[in-house]
Amino acid sequence: MTKAEKFTAIVLAAGSGKRMNSKVHKQYLTVAGKPVLYYALRAFEQSEVSEIVLVTGAGEEAYCRKEIIEKYGLKKVAAVVPGGRERYHSVYEGLCAARGADYVLIHDGARPMVDEDIIRRSMEAVKRYGACAAGMPVKDTIKLSDEDGFAEQTPERSKLWQIQTPQSFSYPLILGAYQKMLLNEDDAITDDAMVVERITEQKVKLIEGSYRNIKITTPDDLVVAETYLQSASL
């Protein structure tokens, strides 16, 4: 009998959310009656992924277990681990806890609108391409500015994507890329696809996410997410 391939979702909840202007970290703020983080975990709980690794801020593991995982009956969370100083440190801690996976889907816990379709497309694409990132074509014209804030260049809009999560990879590929990157840490790294792009020769396939798959960053985003979640429950 062929061994079933193991997909592990790594959900990141270690950020502080400075732009939210709140003492409560953004992933724990309440939207439509539940914490932002709950919605991302629920989406993976209801998906075909094998298990979930939750990466929290230091000292927040017990809170997450009691107030989110146990409270809402989330059964696929196999590990809760503390993150590191930067996002890429937290991802690496999640990768270490995901040993045994064939593929990993790395997702920001502050994106509550991830859904079954995005997760399914990610799982299908990572099996085919080895590396993929959810995103959507940009709607607006984008300008590159010079150091003084003057428009310097207008990239061709048809080739521009706004990148989201999950970003999904063959486990050996992403683990090896992170191990090499951490030897000479690069603070310019902003997402997992960049690690693969800079360290390996693997191309990252862009796949359809959703314009609703927003990241909670500012108070305005909470209002938008509340509207989306309420409409989804109608």
C-alpha angles and dihedrals in degrees: 000000000000114000112245114245114251119229117191123191114212108201115194118214102154099102124112099210099221093179091059091071090218134124087220115077110249095243090061097047114114121252120177089349100308137078116273090238092057093067094055092047091048092053092055091041089058094042131083095261114125098226146344130236112199117204113199138178115277110284094013098097096095092048092052093048094050104032100037115013099040096030093056098034098243105176103177097065100109098172140016113199134173117250131223141247097284132028093257091054089054092049090052091052088052091049091051089053091049097062111147093039121127093201135013130206109204113203136176110238088215090070101083096169098069107126144190094270094053091047092048092049090049093051093048094046097047090054089053102039106021092228131042141156129205117233146129135239111263117255098202133064109260124215127198111215132208123234091276095053098257121136107261106167140008112211118213104270095212089068097047124099132182104226123224138169150296095071109186133202147167102268097233090048098052095038092052092046092052093047090054094043093052091058087070105019115217114204090193089073108112103166142015095255089062090058091054092043094051100039104036140034091238115123117224115227116220113222134184116278119164136268085232092059092094128163117236103236108135134028089259089062090060090058092050093047091049090053092049093047093048092050091048091056095051 
